[in-house]
């Protein structure tokens, strides 16, 4: 069985879903610390010819809190977020086919940050017809005080992984020998450059999957997700 483990990201770039497509089981971390400068509750979109950040506002909390302990701000208004996206993409060729997905994602009655973002991952994977099982890391019976590679190894062993797959950006974090000693393989995937018509003269790469879906038919996005990377 092929396994990947990632943080929960809100409408991440296409490479996140390429990783999902490459595995049989995708584990989403919930018991990790929230990072302010990460992509857990925000991402980038195209707005007026340049990249702009959209985000989920959060209640104030201690910097030591895990993602699953964080909540959306009480004044979060999903209609306003939809209007931000509408203002940016109303003229996009696939706005009408993408908007129902976005409405379904942001209208969920959920204040917990992790559960909100986790649901967005589930809904987007379903929209893209990705078949990997998606599970929450804390439901796997291991010592969750472990860190880094040790925690990944424990999770992989607990679910019966034969191969652990990670994006190429994490290649310095893991040792092939460490996985081999535990009877598992280690592979990395590298996304191919993916360009498509946007507005303006210069293409802006690696925006949210939101941007990809606004400018491309779902069938074309599915093909890029399944074939637009290679193993390293």
HUJOUR-V732965 format. One record per backbone hydrogen bond with DSSP energy under -0.5 kcal/mol. CO is the residue of the C=O (numbers start at 0). NH is the residue of the N-H. Records with the same first field share a line. If there is no record, write none. Layout:
CO=NH  NH
//
This chain:
0=161  162
1=23  24
2=164
3=26
5=28
6=8
8=10
11=208
12=15  16
13=16  17
14=18
15=19
16=20
17=21
18=21
19=22
23=132
24=3  26
25=134
26=5  28
27=136
28=7
29=31  67
31=66
34=37
38=9
40=55
42=53
43=207
44=46  51
46=49
49=46
51=44
53=42
54=56
56=72
61=64
64=33
65=68
66=69  113
69=112
70=58
72=75
75=77
76=80
77=81
78=82
79=83
80=84
81=85
82=86
83=87
84=88
85=89
88=91
91=94
93=97
94=98
95=99
97=100  101
98=102
99=103
100=104
101=105
102=106
104=107
107=109
110=71
111=115
112=116
113=117
114=118
115=119
116=120
117=121
118=122
119=123
120=124
121=125
122=126
123=127
124=129
125=128
132=25  134
134=27
135=138
136=139
139=141
141=143
142=145
146=149  150
147=151
148=152
149=153
150=154
151=155
152=156
153=157
154=158
155=159  160
156=159
161=184
162=2
163=186
165=188
166=169
167=170
169=172  173
174=178
175=179
176=180
177=181
178=181  183
179=182
184=163
186=165
187=231
188=167
189=229
202=204
207=210  211
208=212
209=213
210=214
211=215
213=93
216=220
217=221
218=222
219=223
220=224
221=225
222=226
223=227
227=191
229=189
//
